[in-house]
Amino acid sequence: MAHGTIVTGTLGTMQSQKEGTFVVIIRGKQPKHFAKREDAQAYLEKHGEKRYHTVIRINGKQHWKMFERKKDAEDYFDRNSTDVRDGTYREIKKATFGQYIEQWKAIYLIVGTIDENGSLTAKRLKPSTIRPLSFSSHRNITASGPWTCR
């Protein structure tokens, strides 16, 4: 089950002073002092830079991503929350091309027969069959050095 939301954040801080006043600090601006907390908060929200965080919950785990524009956050959220509902969402993980090849071999180098019910009866490949495939992929692909796949 997937749920999510878009959270708006403001860059800057509001600090309370010993004398009961509040100071708002925003990058690139002079600190501004206020007598009331509400006034300081309103100034921070109006003048501070906005950031938009998307939060998508997948099986109890939260996935956060930050955007500078609200439209970008909404587009990302709409696209990915739909994928989660449809069951087509895949988390992108960084890996080298060699790691990708090893994972691909583990998944797709299956030899077997398909019976009349459409079930695959897998057979383990002999090392003499796998060795040329591994040598060929490593010789042709890793000659250029390690690549990062995204």
Secondary structure, 3 states (H helix, E strand, C coil): CEEEEEEEEEECEEEECCCCCEEEECCCCCCEEECCHHHHHHHHHHHCEEEEEEEEEECCEEEEEEECCHHHHHHHHHHHHHHHHHCCCCCCCCEEHHHHHHHHHHHHCCEEEECCCCCEEEECCCHHHHHHHHHHHHHHHHHHCCCEEC
